[in-house]
Each structure stands twice: as structure tokens, then as C-alpha cells.
Amino acid sequence: MKDLITKYNALTAEEFIILWESVWGGGPTIEQTKLAMNHTLFRVSIYDGDNVIAMARMIGDMGLNYYIKDVVVKPEYQNKGIGRMLIEEMKTFVNDNGIKGTNIFVELCAMPDKIPFYEKFGFSANEAQRLKLMHEVK
Ligand SMILES: CC(C)(COP(=O)(O)OP(=O)(O)OC[C@H]1O[C@@H](n2cnc3c(N)ncnc32)[C@H](O)[C@@H]1OP(=O)(O)O)[C@@H](O)C(=O)NCCC(=O)NCCS
């Protein structure tokens, strides 16, 4: 592993799909992903040489709500502190952009086995449940 490079708002739709598929299989379409990248508040991506190895992104309204999405470290790079780098970048973004002196709600959704990872950064689960609908766009 050479020195890692962190980039801001550089993550492409193609890179997003590579990382998604490295951990979750069958990724979204390029068209959907390009639209999503264009409307993301903040993207962070990490590279080993020319190869993208990790990403996270923030969506939200900048004032009241920030939502962390798609935190992914390629399997062969996991357990080396890269996930920590991603979450620290997300928290720095909130700190740099939120209204000073306010408390800001930062949310994310995690599978049960990932909750201990997020707890290390101060996140905690509450009683709310995630509801979802895969809406067919006609
Ligand atoms: C979850 C994920 C982002 C963690 O990234 P990572 O680079 O392996 O994590 P790090 O090496 O930075 O770990 C930071 C700390 O969290 C701990 N940790 C990492 N994954 C953990 C887990 N699943 N459960 C408990 N602790 C975990 C590490 O031991 C480390 O602890 P330490 O600082 O006390 O030594 C990575 O496993 C991943 O991409 N998984 C697949 C995609 C995914 O499920 N993403 C989350 C979507 S909710």
C-alpha cells in the first residue's frame, strides 16, 4: 500500500459503482448514480495510487439535517483505519459548515454488525425503525 490520497468532491459515478459492487454486489445504474453524485453535498474518496479504495458521502440540507451514506472500504483495505478516516472527514464537514453554537442531527443507517463501528464515533441507535419502499418510477 503506497501513501493514500484523499480527494474531496472528486468521486465519480463509475468509482462509486466499483466500490459499491466490491461490498454489496449488483450496483445502481450509471444514470442514477451520476444524478446522485451531482446532488450530494460532500463526497470523500480515498485512493491507493490510481485506484479508488474507499468512499463516503453526505446528503442533507446543511442547516438541520446531515445524513451519511455509502461508507465503503474495499474488503482488502478494511481494518486499517480507513473507515475511521472517512467518518472523521464527514464530521469535519459538518463542523465546517453547520451553524456555530447549534446542535446538528447527523444520521445514518447501519446493519446491526456495523453499529459497533459507528458507536466508536459517538453515534447511537434509537428506537426509530427504518421504513423503506422501492418505488417504481413510471
Ligand atoms: C464498516 C467499514 C466502513 C469499516 O471500515 P474499516 O476501514 O474496516 O474500519 P477501521 O479500520 O477504520 O476501524 C475503525 C475502528 O472500528 C472498528 N471496527 C471496524 N469495523 C467494525 C465492526 N464491524 N464492528 C466493530 N468494530 C469495528 C475497528 O476495530 C477500529 O477500532 P479501533 O480504532 O478501536 O482499533 C468497512 O468494514 C466496510 O466498508 N464494510 C462494508 C460496507 C459497509 O457495510 N459499510 C457500512 C454501511 S452501514
The ligand as an ORCA input file, in Angstrom:
! r2SCAN-3c Opt
* xyz 0 1
  C     -17.709     -0.638      8.054
  C     -16.410     -0.278      7.337
  C     -16.614      1.045      6.588
  C     -15.303     -0.087      8.394
  O     -14.129      0.349      7.740
  P     -12.679     -0.117      8.213
  O     -11.683      0.632      7.396
  O     -12.581     -1.585      8.215
  O     -12.669      0.409      9.727
  P     -11.401      0.926     10.554
  O     -10.243      0.012     10.309
  O     -11.195      2.372     10.322
  O     -11.928      0.706     12.027
  C     -12.054      1.748     12.970
  C     -12.393      1.113     14.291
  O     -13.655      0.446     14.188
  C     -13.511     -0.935     14.482
  N     -14.426     -1.673     13.605
  C     -14.423     -1.718     12.262
  N     -15.445     -2.458     11.812
  C     -16.100     -2.898     12.923
  C     -17.245     -3.704     13.115
  N     -17.943     -4.216     12.089
  N     -17.627     -3.944     14.389
  C     -16.953     -3.426     15.445
  N     -15.859     -2.641     15.300
  C     -15.441     -2.386     14.057
  C     -12.053     -1.256     14.265
  O     -11.648     -2.370     15.031
  C     -11.396      0.044     14.720
  O     -11.366      0.066     16.122
  P     -10.145      0.815     16.912
  O      -9.983      2.179     16.319
  O     -10.591      0.830     18.325
  O      -8.944     -0.049     16.665
  C     -15.956     -1.415      6.385
  O     -15.952     -2.638      7.109
  C     -16.833     -1.586      5.160
  O     -16.677     -0.887      4.166
  N     -17.738     -2.558      5.192
  C     -18.571     -2.893      4.026
  C     -19.529     -1.805      3.665
  C     -20.449     -1.456      4.812
  O     -21.128     -2.308      5.368
  N     -20.461     -0.150      5.157
  C     -21.267      0.371      6.240
  C     -22.610      0.743      5.743
  S     -23.699      0.979      7.124
*
